[in-house]
């Protein structure tokens, strides 16, 4: 079996400042990632060793709708705040694909 590891999660939220305040209350450090954010979005990251959680909110709907992640966030926000993505890494993508296709049949 290919080695899989957890990379990060993306959580769609309404208010990044509320998230920052709540997580800082528990002693977690948050890093703003404005220069890495997608158009029309804003995000902060909290790291756990080599993994992290990205909290993403929409700042401008039209701009956000031009990216895959922004479109997905717009499907849920502002109604629901949800865990949008879990990202898993592998060093052998072709081998993993082959194994998954075998299990599918």
Backbone torsions as a table, in degrees:
resi	resn	phi	psi	omega
1	UNK	NA	140.8	177.9
2	UNK	-68.0	146.8	176.2
3	UNK	-75.1	125.8	176.4
4	UNK	-114.6	143.4	176.2
5	UNK	-138.7	150.2	179.0
6	UNK	-76.7	127.2	178.2
7	UNK	-96.3	-64.1	-179.3
8	UNK	-165.0	170.2	176.6
9	UNK	-124.5	150.2	175.5
10	UNK	-118.4	124.0	-178.8
11	UNK	-115.6	122.3	179.2
12	UNK	-83.3	125.6	-176.2
13	UNK	-133.0	160.6	178.1
14	UNK	-78.9	-46.7	-166.6
15	UNK	-132.8	105.5	-178.3
16	UNK	-65.0	-34.5	-179.5
17	UNK	-66.7	-36.2	176.6
18	UNK	-65.7	-40.2	177.4
19	UNK	-63.4	-46.8	-179.9
20	UNK	-57.9	-46.7	-179.7
21	UNK	-61.4	-46.3	-178.1
22	UNK	-64.6	-45.3	-177.7
23	UNK	-72.6	-32.9	175.5
24	UNK	-65.7	-31.1	176.0
25	UNK	-58.8	-32.5	179.4
26	UNK	-93.6	8.1	175.4
27	UNK	84.4	14.7	178.8
28	UNK	-92.7	134.1	-179.9
29	UNK	-86.6	134.8	179.1
30	UNK	-113.2	137.7	178.9
31	UNK	-117.7	126.7	177.4
32	UNK	-76.1	138.0	-175.8
33	UNK	-121.8	41.7	-174.3
34	UNK	-56.1	-41.9	-177.0
35	UNK	-71.9	-17.3	177.8
36	UNK	-99.3	-6.2	-177.1
37	UNK	-70.0	153.0	175.4
38	UNK	-73.9	157.4	177.2
39	UNK	-55.4	137.8	177.4
40	UNK	76.9	7.8	179.3
41	UNK	-129.4	166.9	175.0
42	UNK	-140.3	146.0	-179.9
43	UNK	-148.8	157.9	170.8
44	UNK	-130.0	154.0	-177.5
45	UNK	-126.3	140.5	167.5
46	UNK	-120.6	132.5	-173.7
47	UNK	-101.9	147.6	175.9
48	UNK	-133.0	86.8	-176.0
49	UNK	65.6	-121.0	179.9
50	UNK	-89.5	-3.6	-179.4
51	UNK	-108.0	164.5	176.9
52	UNK	-154.3	163.8	170.9
53	UNK	-115.4	129.0	176.3
54	UNK	-104.1	124.5	175.7
55	UNK	-101.0	121.0	-172.4
56	UNK	-121.4	134.1	175.2
57	UNK	-128.9	161.8	-179.3
58	UNK	-94.3	131.9	176.5
59	UNK	-108.7	-26.3	-179.0
60	UNK	-151.0	109.9	-171.0
61	UNK	-58.4	-46.4	-175.9
62	UNK	-63.1	-44.7	178.9
63	UNK	-65.7	-41.2	-179.0
64	UNK	-64.1	-31.2	-176.8
65	UNK	-69.4	-4.3	-178.9
66	UNK	-91.5	-3.6	177.6
67	UNK	-120.4	154.7	-179.8
68	UNK	-58.1	-50.1	-177.7
69	UNK	-66.5	-38.6	177.0
70	UNK	-63.1	-43.1	177.5
71	UNK	-60.2	-42.8	-179.9
72	UNK	-64.8	-43.4	178.5
73	UNK	-60.8	-39.1	180.0
74	UNK	-65.7	-23.3	177.2
75	UNK	-67.3	-27.5	-174.5
76	UNK	-108.6	-40.9	-178.6
77	UNK	-82.4	143.5	7.0
78	UNK	-91.8	5.0	-175.5
79	UNK	-70.8	-50.6	-176.0
80	UNK	-123.3	141.3	168.3
81	UNK	-100.3	120.6	-175.7
82	UNK	-136.6	161.3	170.2
83	UNK	-78.1	109.5	-172.4
84	UNK	-84.2	-37.9	-175.2
85	UNK	-145.6	142.2	165.5
86	UNK	-115.8	125.8	-175.5
87	UNK	-109.8	122.3	-179.5
88	UNK	-110.5	140.5	178.5
89	UNK	-109.9	151.1	174.0
90	UNK	-143.5	153.4	177.6
91	UNK	-92.6	-5.5	-177.7
92	UNK	-138.0	78.9	-176.1
93	UNK	-64.2	-40.9	179.4
94	UNK	-64.7	-42.1	178.0
95	UNK	-63.6	-40.7	178.3
96	UNK	-64.4	-43.3	178.5
97	UNK	-58.8	-45.1	179.7
98	UNK	-60.7	-46.0	179.6
99	UNK	-62.1	-42.9	-179.6
100	UNK	-67.3	-37.7	177.5
101	UNK	-65.4	-36.4	177.5
102	UNK	-64.0	-39.6	-179.1
103	UNK	-72.9	-22.0	-178.4
104	UNK	-70.5	-30.3	-177.4
105	UNK	-91.8	NA	NA
